[in-house]
Amino acid sequence: VPARALTVTYHIRTTSESVTELAEALALEQSVETPLHVARRYPVVEREMLGEVAGTEKVQDGWLVTLALPVATASVDPAQFLNVIFGNASMFPGVTLVGFDLPAEAIGWATGPTSGLEGLREAAGAPGQVLTCTAIKPVGLDVAQLSDLCYRFALGGIHIIKDDHYLADHPFAPFRERVSRCMEMINRAADETGRRTLYAPNLSGTPGDLRRQAEYALTAGAGAVMMAPMQVGLPAFHEIARSIDVPVLAHPSFSGGAGVAPDIMMGRLFRLYGADAVIFPGYGGRFSYTKEECLAIADAARSPWHQIRAAAPTPAGGIRIERVSELIETFGRDTMLLVGGSLLEAAEELTARTRAFTEAVAQA
Amino acid sequence: VPARALTVTYHIRTTSESVTELAEALALEQSVETPLHVARRYPVVEREMLGEVAGTEKVQDGWLVTLALPVATASVDPAQFLNVIFGNASMFPGVTLVGFDLPAEAIGWATGPTSGLEGLREAAGAPGQVLTCTAIKPVGLDVAQLSDLCYRFALGGIHIIKDDHYLADHPFAPFRERVSRCMEMINRAADETGRRTLYAPNLSGTPGDLRRQAEYALTAGAGAVMMAPMQVGLPAFHEIARSIDVPVLAHPSFSGGAGVAPDIMMGRLFRLYGADAVIFPGYGGRFSYTKEECLAIADAARSPWHQIRAAAPTPAGGIRIERVSELIETFGRDTMLLVGGSLLEAAEELTARTRAFTEAVAQA
């Protein structure tokens, strides 16, 4: 592997006619962060550690700058990787991380999803299918109410039920009691229907909390878990994801302001750090992401990339069940559709509306 | 504590003449994230969990929107806190988190720095003084070279020597060997000068890596540590910070500038999560932060705030030693000055130049 085999591309929003000076400054900042003449005193630093500008391209609202950066610095751990691809650069004005690639064989920890889209389908008993997912919410409900929602969603044939991302270890719905009771109700539904829904509790807190919650969830029989990688920290997310053998759903909370393009954040970083499914704000819902941005996220999450498994792109965020065929037409079949509020609106008709959703997906 | 005693303020960049609809949408998104009529079915949710718009104000380039949010949801753990103050809101276009306040007495984990500025001064043997700090770099040097820099910096009378944030557990300068050898050379200098410099190794990696590194560093006698909270994750940073009794320096790498205002990110979040010193890009260096932005960061890091200790504001990033008196005039004496490259340029004269720096600070 060549010393500078890690490439990153930044978009720089600027009206400037030249980007040479800034590009050189970024190459220095993202590699040795030391005055150039000081760095050059040391042959090994000059030979192997200094970043280089690999290319620049003028685009409509600024410049694209591609850097070639040292693998040796970046590869050592999953926090240092973030440092090298976007650490101090994140504090330069108008700079967005819009791409990166890495010699995966040189980065031992960067193995990506353990299950991936196919493993998730298998766990859900739905090979080849468009997956369906929903969420139990709102926060504030007690364990009886949340687990009752699980039961009724499961009767409707949904593949995966996840916790709302506001559900943590709250006194009014404690994690252990919630997971146990939700599993009980999902198992009851499975006994009635003959098919098993996966439950993905939301892990939240310090790394110690995450470990304890993951352990409990697996013991209780949860078939998946969810975390928000930017809230818990990408390295903490990675540590849990690689240590458990059930699929991991990644929630995008707290990721939007980081200066990383959504397709790179959700489709590439979350995937690289071990997400088996990548939840993102679908176009036409509560968020303002465009169809093109959503397709870029989906593409980044599942397109071939070294030996790293595909993650399931999961549009969400105010999607109505009436849009099933449109969404499958847009995103294709290697997709999971996450519908929450649009099902919960059905109140007493929750199971029927869930069945309408899952049947529409199955027939699409 | 009232149910909605957590307030957050967003700046929304928009030319729109009205912000009512968006403000209401954000209040819903940051609290129950469920259609309003669904949330209102449950009395406890309506009474205690729904966010409210507490105020809006038109400003030159958009609007300020202040929300009152449920303490119960946010307080439970340090990841969920991020979720409530800026989770999904981070994915709304043009929204920046520009302020928050919390009923500290209601949030058990939010105890802030363990040492704080005063504890850091005490640990450095420098009560009442402007603190001085430098960094060993560039990445690529071996342990002998790095520890030699420690020796020469320490002879120059610097208060704190930190690792460059690119130093991790690299094969060419392994963490344990680096820490041991740097401590040895700092102790040798202390034997010669009679005053002890603190060494702050950089902890990097997964939460497990951080724990193992922190434990080793403390056993080896390191008087401080450094982490980059946004790289390792704020909850992971917090878990380590509260578990050790030496001061913790927070590095701003990967903290961006787009989603959370720098004073709130570095001065408030880093401090709340346990940073005893907050490193930030000083004006007039390699970064483009203005003097006003830097003063806002310093103010957020050290101004009185509930019972939370002050953190040491630490301007850095290309600061030259010739600027000592200007910087102290700007930031005042409750400050730590971090100068790296400007000292390293002195090459063989490193100790003399370090002494010039520390004496200029002592006499300012």
Interface residues (C-beta under 8 A of the other chain):
Chain A: A25 E29 S31 V32 E33 T34 P35 H37 V38 A39 R41 Y42 V44 V45 E48 M49 A72 T73 V76 D77 P78 A79 Q80 L82 N83 V84 F86 G87 N88 S90 M91 F92 P93 T96 K137 P138 V139 G140 L141 Q145 D164 H165 Y166 A168 D169 H170 P171 F172 S204 G205 T206 P207 G208 D209 A228 Q231 V232 G233 L234 P235 A236 F237 H238 E239 P252 S253 F254 S255 G256 G257 A258 G259 P262 P281 R286 F287 S288 Y289 G317 G340 G341 L344 E345 A347
Chain B: A25 E29 S31 V32 E33 T34 P35 H37 V38 A39 R41 Y42 V44 V45 E48 M49 A72 T73 V76 D77 P78 A79 Q80 L82 N83 V84 F86 G87 N88 A89 S90 M91 F92 P93 V95 T96 L97 K137 P138 V139 G140 L141 Q145 D164 H165 Y166 A168 D169 H170 P171 F172 S204 G205 T206 P207 G208 D209 A228 Q231 V232 G233 L234 P235 A236 F237 H238 E239 P252 S253 F254 S255 G256 G257 A258 G259 V260 P262 P281 R286 F287 S288 Y289 G317 G340 G341 L344 E345 A347
